């Protein structure tokens, strides 16, 4: 087992355990055990658990962004102080003073990425679990906490005619249904990501200098993140697209609530 596999194993176990718990609950409530909708709701349940657990991280992010806005006048003064000085000593001194300001105010320019970074291992674990479903089904083995019979159930399940384990690049079954559903979810999750970043940028850039580090960061995130998700979506199984679409809808809802608060 390589280092990455060893690091990811606990995340794969946890992700599959949450999915199986929701699946067993829904099956106990009367939903068909092999239904694609039962497994889809299990994936949505996984999203809700992970995103609810990340609420304290999101609130910390909001506070960090607020401190970052309050820091902008000091950063502008620092930029003016070193404007036109391009020698190595000046650049190093400016960087050190910037880091001192960030430390003093308890924030950093990458605070907006914190929830995404924390969620990344869970997302990668889900991708590994769902991507390995078909192979595990052929071998008659389990994956994570999913029993062999559950692996077979998942591998044969579908929604709107599209298998949950299929992707745009590795389609199976009804390829047209896979393409339509995958493209639709990629467009939705990309649009959610763009609108979310637009709201975050609007709040962050209000009253700020157009050349400030925070404004530049928000401009980059506004276009880069939706492109990354849109391009990556062609590799994701339908089940992973369900996860990321619902997760992006959650993020959009959170950002909409924050954007309604008075700016301080």
Residue pairs with C-beta under 8 A, 6 or more apart in sequence:
1 9
8 121
8 124
8 125
8 128
11 121
11 122
11 124
11 125
12 125
12 128
12 129
12 143
12 144
13 144
13 145
14 122
14 125
15 46
15 122
15 125
15 126
15 129
15 144
16 129
16 143
16 144
16 145
16 146
17 144
17 145
18 45
18 46
18 49
18 50
19 39
19 42
19 43
19 45
19 46
19 129
19 146
20 42
20 145
20 146
20 150
21 45
22 41
22 42
22 45
22 46
23 33
23 38
23 39
23 42
23 150
26 38
26 41
26 42
27 33
27 38
31 37
31 38
31 41
32 38
33 153
34 153
34 156
34 157
35 157
36 157
36 158
36 159
36 163
36 164
37 159
38 157
39 153
39 154
39 157
39 164
39 239
40 159
40 164
40 239
40 242
43 126
43 239
43 242
43 243
43 246
44 242
44 243
44 246
46 126
46 243
47 243
47 246
47 247
47 250
48 250
50 119
50 122
50 247
51 247
51 250
51 251
54 115
54 118
54 119
57 114
57 115
57 118
58 115
58 254
60 114
61 111
61 112
61 114
61 115
62 258
64 106
64 107
64 108
64 111
64 114
65 107
65 111
65 112
65 200
65 203
65 204
66 264
67 105
67 106
67 107
68 105
68 107
68 108
68 109
68 111
68 204
68 214
69 204
69 206
69 208
69 214
69 263
70 105
71 101
71 102
71 105
71 107
72 208
72 209
72 212
72 214
74 101
75 98
75 101
75 212
75 213
75 214
76 209
76 212
78 94
78 97
78 98
78 101
79 94
79 211
81 94
82 90
82 91
82 93
82 94
85 91
85 94
102 108
102 109
109 213
109 214
109 217
110 217
112 200
112 204
112 217
112 218
112 221
113 221
115 251
116 225
119 247
123 240
123 243
123 244
123 247
126 239
126 240
126 243
127 236
127 237
127 240
129 143
129 144
129 146
130 154
130 164
130 165
130 237
130 239
130 240
131 165
131 237
131 240
132 143
133 143
133 151
133 154
133 155
133 165
133 237
134 155
134 165
134 172
136 142
136 143
136 146
136 148
136 151
136 155
137 151
137 152
137 154
137 155
137 156
140 148
141 148
141 151
142 148
142 150
142 151
143 151
146 154
154 164
154 165
154 239
155 163
155 165
156 163
157 163
157 164
158 164
158 173
158 174
158 177
159 181
159 238
160 177
160 180
160 181
161 173
161 174
161 177
162 173
162 174
162 177
162 178
162 180
162 181
162 182
162 238
163 172
163 173
163 178
163 238
164 237
164 238
164 239
164 242
165 172
165 237
165 238
165 239
166 172
166 173
166 178
166 237
166 238
167 178
167 182
167 234
167 235
167 236
167 237
167 238
167 240
168 178
168 179
168 182
168 183
168 233
168 234
168 235
169 234
169 235
170 237
171 178
171 179
172 178
178 238
181 238
181 241
182 233
182 234
182 236
182 238
182 241
185 233
185 238
185 241
185 242
185 244
185 245
186 229
186 230
186 233
186 234
186 241
188 245
188 248
188 249
189 229
189 233
189 241
189 244
189 245
189 248
190 226
190 229
190 230
190 233
191 226
192 245
192 248
192 249
192 251
192 252
193 225
193 226
193 229
193 248
193 251
194 222
194 226
195 252
196 248
196 251
196 252
196 255
197 218
197 221
197 222
197 225
197 226
198 222
199 252
199 255
199 256
199 258
199 259
200 218
200 221
200 255
200 259
201 215
201 218
201 219
201 221
201 222
202 259
203 258
203 259
203 263
204 214
204 215
204 218
205 214
205 215
205 218
206 263
207 263
208 214
208 215
209 215
229 244
229 248
233 241
233 244
236 244
